[in-house]
């Protein structure tokens, strides 16, 4: 995903979402919050939604995860609702997918959470291979281990011979994958 947006349109900050809130330095991913004249002042007559969407000091919680770089650009790297929390560790599925796509055998990749009694959530990765290539779970796991520490390597990896499901906007439908994913 990793979109670049100049942060000059409004004031932007990235924060550690847990309490106490702490602004994060350049380059560290956190919850993106915005404030400025181009940002809505709030929902019309919906104090309940305003309490959820805005911080006490007036910053809009975007629901996005990202970081500011040294040039003042805002990098959006994921959505806070997509973050997998495995035993207290936050894992962004898009990071795992980006590394999976570096394997020449991967045509499509989607990472998502699956419930786990011990860890809270575990990470799953489903990949569809490029035509004419062979792709195995072991090959993907070894590929991911070259980049990530063990806790970020998905516990469940599945190679799907059929293309991954898509929604009406042609994005990979993680919700359909998650619903159809069977641990076995």
Secondary structure, DSSP 8 states (H G I E B T S, - for coil): --EEEEGGGSEEEEEESSSS-EE--TT--EEEEEESTTS----TT-HHHHHHHB-TTS-EEEEEEEEE-TTSEEEEEEEGGG-EEETTEEE-HHHHHHHHTTSTTEEEEEEEEEEETTTEEEEEEEEEE-TT----HHHHHHHHHTTS-GGGS-SEEEEESS---B-TTS-B-HHHHHHH----
